Amino acid sequence: MICKICKTNNEEGSKFCISCGSPIIQSTRTCPNGHIYDSILPSCPYCPSPSLQNKIGMKPGGNEITSTFSSDSSKTKVMMDPVKGKKTVIVGGDSDTGGGGKLTQARKIVGWLVTFSNKPEGDDFRLFEGRNQLSSSSDTDITINDPAVSSPHCMILYRAGKLLIKDELSTNGTFLNGEIIEEAELKDNDVIKVGTTELKLRTIN
């Protein structure tokens, strides 16, 4: 199986490239909400299950979720663009009646962290615009199941077109390409080590 990113030849059935860590997908499907996923999966892994869609008020295969909060009658509405797969969030007001809700955009994906340290099949974590906290805690952006990882351990920030990393006074330190750092700028293919876990950075150009 040839990696489309670095052209390395990988073993049949590989999920990630052994050279650059990029996901290897043989064939894909597109769900009604515009998500692209591996065709070996029975359903879209990004969409809620039919039972959860019913609980949160989303029609199966639809593209709108409306949640009502207790403060007055304000609503938060999440609209999915089925072509771009991008979410638009309307906070407050009623968009159907021109209630003047605040329009915000869901955070854009700017890269991935890929690791084979804790699972033979590998694991990956998406990086978004703004702050991405890495921690051993489950209540965080990136959870690393490693007893040598602190809570919190480090912060990865995407701002003004740059990815930056900053150690959060972790017990065992944060390493970038083998060197311990307090803070630094990240580049594509950099290797971050937290605890005993190594993560390779892949950025979106």
C-alpha positions in Angstrom: 0.0 0.0 0.0 1.6 3.3 -1.2 1.3 6.3 1.1 -0.1 9.3 -0.9 1.9 11.7 1.1 5.5 10.4 1.1 5.1 7.5 -1.4 6.5 4.9 1.1 5.4 1.3 0.4 3.6 -0.1 3.5 2.3 -3.6 4.4 -1.2 -4.5 3.2 -3.8 -3.5 5.7 -1.7 -0.7 7.3 -3.8 2.1 8.7 -0.9 4.6 9.0 2.3 5.1 7.0 5.4 3.7 8.8 7.4 6.6 7.5 5.4 9.8 7.9 2.5 8.6 10.0 -0.2 9.8 7.6 -3.5 7.8 7.6 -3.7 5.3 4.7 -7.2 4.9 3.3 -7.8 2.4 0.4 -11.3 3.7 -0.4 -13.8 6.2 1.1 -17.4 6.9 1.5 -19.3 10.2 2.0 -22.2 10.3 4.5 -25.3 12.6 4.0 -23.6 15.2 6.2 -20.5 15.4 3.9 -18.0 13.5 6.1 -15.5 11.4 4.3 -14.6 8.1 6.0 -13.0 4.7 5.4 -15.2 2.4 3.4 -14.4 -0.6 5.7 -16.5 1.1 8.5 -20.2 0.2 8.5 -21.3 3.8 9.2 -19.9 7.3 9.5 -17.8 7.6 12.7 -18.3 11.4 12.9 -22.1 11.4 12.9 -24.2 10.5 16.0 -25.8 7.1 16.1 -29.5 7.0 15.1 -30.6 6.6 18.7 -28.5 9.5 19.8 -29.8 11.6 16.9 -33.3 11.0 18.2 -32.4 12.0 21.7 -30.8 15.3 20.6 -33.5 16.2 18.1 -31.6 15.5 14.9 -33.3 13.6 12.1 -31.2 10.6 10.9 -29.3 11.6 7.8 -30.2 15.2 8.4 -27.9 18.2 8.9 -29.4 20.2 11.8 -29.3 19.9 15.5 -31.3 22.4 17.7 -30.7 22.4 21.5 -32.8 24.7 23.8 -31.3 26.0 27.1 -33.1 27.0 30.3 -32.0 30.6 30.2 -35.0 32.4 28.8 -35.8 30.9 25.4 -32.4 31.2 23.8 -31.3 28.5 21.5 -28.1 27.2 20.1 -28.4 25.8 16.6 -25.7 23.8 14.8 -25.9 23.8 11.0 -23.8 21.4 8.9 -22.7 22.3 5.4 -23.1 18.8 3.7 -20.6 19.7 1.0 -17.7 21.2 3.1 -18.5 19.3 6.3 -18.2 22.6 8.2 -20.3 23.5 11.1 -21.9 26.9 11.8 -23.0 27.6 15.3 -25.8 30.1 16.1 -25.8 31.1 19.8 -28.8 32.8 21.2 -31.9 34.1 19.5 -34.1 32.3 17.0 -32.6 32.1 13.5 -36.0 31.1 12.0 -37.7 34.2 13.2 -34.8 36.7 12.9 -34.1 36.7 16.6 -30.6 38.1 16.2 -28.5 35.2 17.4 -24.7 35.4 17.4 -23.1 33.6 14.5 -19.8 31.7 15.2 -17.8 29.1 13.3 -16.6 25.7 14.6 -12.9 25.5 14.9 -10.9 24.6 11.8 -8.6 21.5 11.8 -5.0 22.5 11.3 -3.2 19.2 11.8 -2.8 15.9 13.5 -0.7 14.2 16.1 0.0 10.5 15.3 1.5 8.0 17.8 2.2 4.3 17.9 3.6 4.4 21.4 0.6 3.1 23.2 -1.3 1.0 20.6 0.1 -1.3 18.0 -2.4 -0.1 15.5 -1.6 3.6 16.3 -3.7 6.5 17.4 -4.2 10.0 16.1 -5.5 13.3 17.6 -6.8 16.3 15.6 -5.4 19.8 16.2 -7.7 22.8 15.9 -7.3 26.6 15.6 -6.7 28.2 19.0 -5.7 26.3 22.1 -5.2 22.5 22.2 -4.4 21.2 25.7 -2.6 17.8 26.1 -3.1 16.0 29.3 -3.5 12.6 31.0 -7.0 13.8 32.1 -10.1 12.7 30.1 -11.5 16.2 30.4 -9.2 17.8 27.9 -8.6 18.3 24.1 -5.9 15.6 23.8 -5.9 12.7 26.3 -2.8 10.6 26.5 -3.1 7.4 28.5 0.4 7.4 29.9 1.2 7.5 33.7 4.3 9.7 32.9 2.1 12.4 31.4 0.9 15.2 33.7 -2.5 16.9 34.0 -2.1 19.3 32.3 1.2 18.5 30.4 1.5 21.0 27.5 -0.4 23.3 25.3 -0.4 23.5 21.5 -1.6 26.8 20.1 -2.4 27.7 16.5 -2.4 31.4 16.0 -1.6 33.7 13.0 -0.7 30.8 10.8 1.8 29.3 13.3 1.7 26.3 15.6 3.4 26.8 19.0 3.9 24.4 21.9 4.4 25.3 25.6 5.2 23.1 28.5 2.6 23.5 31.4 5.1 22.9 34.2 4.8 19.1 33.7 6.6 16.7 36.0 8.7 15.0 33.3 9.0 17.8 30.7 8.0 18.2 27.1 10.5 17.2 24.4 10.7 18.4 20.8 12.9 16.4 18.4 14.8 15.0 21.4 15.4 18.4 23.1 13.6 19.5 26.3 11.7 22.7 25.7 9.7 25.3 27.6 8.1 26.7 24.5 8.9 26.5 20.7 7.4 26.8 17.2 6.3 23.6 15.6 6.9 22.4 12.0 5.6 19.5 9.9 7.1 16.2 10.8 8.3 17.4 14.2 8.3 14.7 17.0 6.9 15.6 20.4 7.6 13.4 23.4 5.5 13.6 26.5 6.2 11.0 29.2 7.0 7.8 27.2 4.7 8.7 24.3 6.1 10.0 21.0 3.7 11.9 18.7 4.5 12.9 15.1 3.1 16.2 13.9 1.4 16.4 10.5 0.2 19.9 9.5 -2.3 21.0 6.8 -0.6 23.2 4.3 
